[in-house]
């Protein structure tokens, strides 16, 4: 039985990833817009920064793939655990629901 594993990070790692990717995209945009400058020193620095931006993008992609693989692995382990112990999983889910209901009713 295959389950639908959707990534829902709880630690904000996806937000950080999106922010980093946005920053890299902005740097790349600024570098492209500054390409019209005729200064050779600036062009050399721009070329080095362009290489670093490409490397940062590659590292972000690797980080995203590694995170996705870990999340999928954790979801598969949770699915296997629930299938191995269905009544225990139902008990934990019921207790969690009761706790959340109790905490929500106190407000």
Backbone as CSV, one residue per row, in Angstrom:
resi,resn,N_x,N_y,N_z,CA_x,CA_y,CA_z,C_x,C_y,C_z
1,UNK,0.847,-1.179,0.000,0.000,0.000,0.000,0.884,1.231,0.000
2,UNK,0.735,2.074,-0.980,1.548,3.279,-1.079,0.774,4.462,-0.508
3,UNK,1.474,5.232,0.312,0.819,6.380,0.925,1.266,7.651,0.240
4,UNK,0.443,8.646,0.339,0.769,9.950,-0.213,1.589,10.712,0.822
5,UNK,2.882,10.887,0.541,3.748,11.588,1.495,3.937,13.010,1.029
6,UNK,3.278,13.907,1.733,3.377,15.328,1.420,4.249,15.966,2.476
7,UNK,5.200,16.789,2.046,6.117,17.382,2.999,5.473,18.565,3.679
8,UNK,5.425,18.499,5.003,4.900,19.587,5.806,5.908,19.840,6.918
9,UNK,6.936,20.644,6.649,7.940,20.862,7.685,7.375,21.682,8.825
10,UNK,7.749,21.286,10.040,7.256,22.003,11.204,8.303,22.937,11.772
11,UNK,9.517,22.884,11.238,10.582,23.693,11.806,10.925,24.909,10.956
12,UNK,10.144,25.196,9.943,10.397,26.373,9.124,11.518,26.194,8.125
13,UNK,11.973,24.953,7.913,13.088,24.745,7.004,12.717,25.085,5.569
14,UNK,11.468,24.855,5.205,11.057,25.176,3.844,11.008,26.687,3.663
15,UNK,10.553,27.426,4.673,10.559,28.881,4.588,11.980,29.398,4.423
16,UNK,12.906,28.837,5.176,14.304,29.250,5.069,14.842,28.953,3.686
17,UNK,14.485,27.800,3.166,14.940,27.422,1.835,14.412,28.385,0.781
18,UNK,13.124,28.733,0.899,12.536,29.674,-0.056,13.179,31.060,0.071
19,UNK,13.478,31.476,1.289,14.117,32.772,1.483,15.520,32.778,0.895
20,UNK,16.264,31.702,1.116,17.612,31.618,0.543,17.562,31.618,-0.981
21,UNK,16.631,30.852,-1.525,16.510,30.798,-2.987,16.134,32.177,-3.534
22,UNK,15.253,32.893,-2.827,14.857,34.237,-3.251,16.063,35.173,-3.221
23,UNK,16.876,35.053,-2.169,18.067,35.893,-2.069,19.035,35.614,-3.217
24,UNK,19.233,34.349,-3.515,20.127,33.978,-4.618,19.587,34.518,-5.935
25,UNK,18.285,34.420,-6.132,17.682,34.952,-7.360,17.856,36.467,-7.461
26,UNK,17.703,37.169,-6.335,17.895,38.625,-6.348,19.340,38.989,-6.685
27,UNK,20.279,38.276,-6.106,21.696,38.541,-6.405,21.957,38.310,-7.876
28,UNK,21.405,37.228,-8.409,21.593,36.937,-9.830,20.983,38.034,-10.692
29,UNK,19.821,38.539,-10.302,19.177,39.626,-11.057,20.034,40.882,-11.031
30,UNK,20.576,41.213,-9.853,21.437,42.395,-9.750,22.694,42.237,-10.592
31,UNK,23.241,41.049,-10.606,24.440,40.812,-11.408,24.144,40.957,-12.902
32,UNK,23.001,40.465,-13.308,22.636,40.590,-14.729,22.373,42.040,-15.116
33,UNK,21.751,42.786,-14.203,21.459,44.183,-14.522,22.737,45.019,-14.537
34,UNK,23.750,44.602,-13.804,25.019,45.330,-13.770,25.965,44.889,-14.881
35,UNK,25.516,43.998,-15.735,26.375,43.466,-16.789,26.751,44.523,-17.824
36,UNK,26.009,45.594,-17.885,26.274,46.626,-18.885,27.432,47.539,-18.503
37,UNK,27.936,47.387,-17.301,29.059,48.214,-16.853,30.304,47.862,-17.665
38,UNK,31.098,48.862,-18.015,32.279,48.631,-18.837,33.539,48.411,-18.027
39,UNK,33.468,48.459,-16.714,34.635,48.318,-15.857,35.109,46.853,-15.846
40,UNK,36.379,46.631,-16.186,36.899,45.269,-16.259,37.019,44.632,-14.878
41,UNK,37.398,45.429,-13.862,37.497,44.882,-12.514,36.124,44.433,-12.024
42,UNK,35.138,45.261,-12.307,33.788,44.903,-11.901,33.325,43.646,-12.629
43,UNK,33.660,43.546,-13.898,33.276,42.364,-14.672,33.899,41.098,-14.089
44,UNK,35.151,41.191,-13.635,35.814,40.033,-13.039,35.116,39.630,-11.740
45,UNK,34.778,40.621,-10.923,34.072,40.339,-9.667,32.689,39.771,-9.967
46,UNK,32.010,40.336,-10.954,30.684,39.860,-11.342,30.740,38.409,-11.797
47,UNK,31.769,38.061,-12.563,31.904,36.680,-13.024,32.113,35.719,-11.851
48,UNK,32.937,36.124,-10.877,33.162,35.279,-9.703,31.868,35.116,-8.901
49,UNK,31.133,36.209,-8.747,29.870,36.129,-8.021,28.859,35.254,-8.755
50,UNK,28.871,35.314,-10.057,27.955,34.480,-10.843,28.248,33.006,-10.620
51,UNK,29.517,32.662,-10.558,29.901,31.275,-10.299,29.429,30.861,-8.903
52,UNK,29.615,31.743,-7.926,29.191,31.434,-6.564,27.677,31.300,-6.467
53,UNK,26.961,32.125,-7.198,25.495,32.027,-7.202,25.059,30.683,-7.770
54,UNK,25.691,30.237,-8.850,25.362,28.926,-9.422,25.657,27.816,-8.420
55,UNK,26.782,27.920,-7.713,27.126,26.909,-6.714,26.122,26.914,-5.565
56,UNK,25.689,28.104,-5.142,24.702,28.193,-4.073,23.381,27.553,-4.498
57,UNK,22.995,27.773,-5.744,21.755,27.157,-6.237,21.874,25.641,-6.231
58,UNK,23.019,25.134,-6.663,23.223,23.685,-6.675,23.181,23.124,-5.254
59,UNK,23.798,23.828,-4.308,23.779,23.376,-2.922,22.366,23.413,-2.344
60,UNK,21.603,24.443,-2.674,20.212,24.516,-2.215,19.389,23.357,-2.777
61,UNK,19.618,23.033,-4.046,18.897,21.913,-4.646,19.249,20.601,-3.947
62,UNK,20.548,20.406,-3.649,20.970,19.193,-2.947,20.360,19.136,-1.552
63,UNK,20.339,20.272,-0.865,19.758,20.336,0.472,18.272,20.012,0.434
64,UNK,17.564,20.556,-0.537,16.132,20.277,-0.674,15.880,18.801,-0.964
65,UNK,16.701,18.199,-1.820,16.536,16.783,-2.149,16.823,15.904,-0.935
66,UNK,17.865,16.253,-0.170,18.201,15.476,1.027,17.089,15.586,2.066
67,UNK,16.544,16.783,2.237,15.458,16.988,3.196,14.216,16.217,2.771
68,UNK,13.911,16.261,1.495,12.748,15.537,0.980,12.922,14.032,1.189
69,UNK,14.128,13.513,0.969,14.382,12.090,1.172,14.205,11.707,2.644
70,UNK,14.682,12.567,3.558,14.523,12.282,4.995,13.052,12.302,5.397
71,UNK,12.299,13.261,4.869,10.872,13.349,5.199,10.129,12.126,4.667
72,UNK,10.447,11.706,3.462,9.794,10.519,2.894,10.129,9.277,3.714
73,UNK,11.400,9.167,4.123,11.819,8.016,4.918,11.080,8.004,6.264
74,UNK,10.954,9.162,6.897,10.244,9.250,8.175,8.770,8.896,8.004
75,UNK,8.158,9.353,6.922,6.749,9.046,6.663,6.557,7.542,6.427
76,UNK,7.485,6.927,5.708,7.390,5.489,5.474,7.549,4.709,6.778
77,UNK,8.469,5.149,7.640,8.649,4.477,8.920,7.408,4.628,9.793
78,UNK,6.816,5.815,9.786,5.589,6.027,10.557,4.465,5.147,10.011
79,UNK,4.365,5.038,8.696,3.336,4.210,8.082,3.536,2.744,8.456
80,UNK,4.768,2.279,8.426,5.059,0.893,8.799,4.728,0.644,10.269
81,UNK,5.038,1.609,11.111,4.749,1.471,12.538,3.248,1.406,12.790
82,UNK,2.507,2.252,12.104,1.043,2.252,12.266,0.460,0.944,11.749
83,UNK,0.973,0.434,10.647,0.465,-0.830,10.120,0.826,-2.001,11.025
84,UNK,1.974,-1.924,11.689,2.388,-2.998,12.590,1.605,-2.964,13.899
85,UNK,1.218,-1.786,14.353,0.521,-1.624,15.627,-0.687,-0.700,15.456
86,UNK,-1.730,-1.175,14.775,-2.858,-0.280,14.478,-3.621,0.174,15.715
87,UNK,-3.818,-0.707,16.697,-4.591,-0.318,17.882,-3.819,0.674,18.746
88,UNK,-2.533,0.495,18.835,-1.704,1.455,19.567,-1.745,2.820,18.910
89,UNK,-1.704,2.829,17.579,-1.766,4.091,16.845,-3.114,4.772,17.053
90,UNK,-4.185,3.986,17.066,-5.509,4.577,17.305,-5.591,5.137,18.718
91,UNK,-5.006,4.442,19.683,-5.004,4.930,21.059,-4.231,6.229,21.194
92,UNK,-3.082,6.295,20.548,-2.274,7.526,20.588,-3.035,8.670,19.910
93,UNK,-3.671,8.380,18.783,-4.438,9.416,18.078,-5.608,9.896,18.931
94,UNK,-6.273,8.974,19.608,-7.404,9.361,20.459,-6.932,10.196,21.636
95,UNK,-5.834,9.785,22.259,-5.300,10.543,23.402,-4.857,11.932,22.965
96,UNK,-4.235,12.020,21.800,-3.805,13.320,21.278,-5.015,14.206,20.998
97,UNK,-6.054,13.639,20.416,-7.276,14.397,20.145,-7.929,14.893,21.420
98,UNK,-7.958,14.037,22.446,-8.522,14.457,23.732,-7.707,15.576,24.359
99,UNK,-6.401,15.460,24.299,-5.532,16.493,24.859,-5.722,17.826,24.134
100,UNK,-5.760,17.782,22.813,-5.964,19.012,22.035,-7.346,19.598,22.331
101,UNK,-8.359,18.743,22.419,-9.701,19.222,22.747,-9.765,19.850,24.123
102,UNK,-9.084,19.235,25.090,-9.037,19.792,26.437,-8.346,21.150,26.459
103,UNK,-7.214,21.238,25.785,-6.470,22.495,25.745,-7.241,23.589,24.999
104,UNK,-7.948,23.206,23.945,-8.716,24.188,23.178,-9.927,24.688,23.963
105,UNK,-10.513,23.822,24.785,-11.696,24.239,25.527,-11.361,25.146,26.698
106,UNK,-10.124,25.165,27.135,-9.696,26.008,28.249,-9.622,27.473,27.854
107,UNK,-9.580,27.781,26.596,-9.473,29.165,26.127,-10.743,29.836,26.314
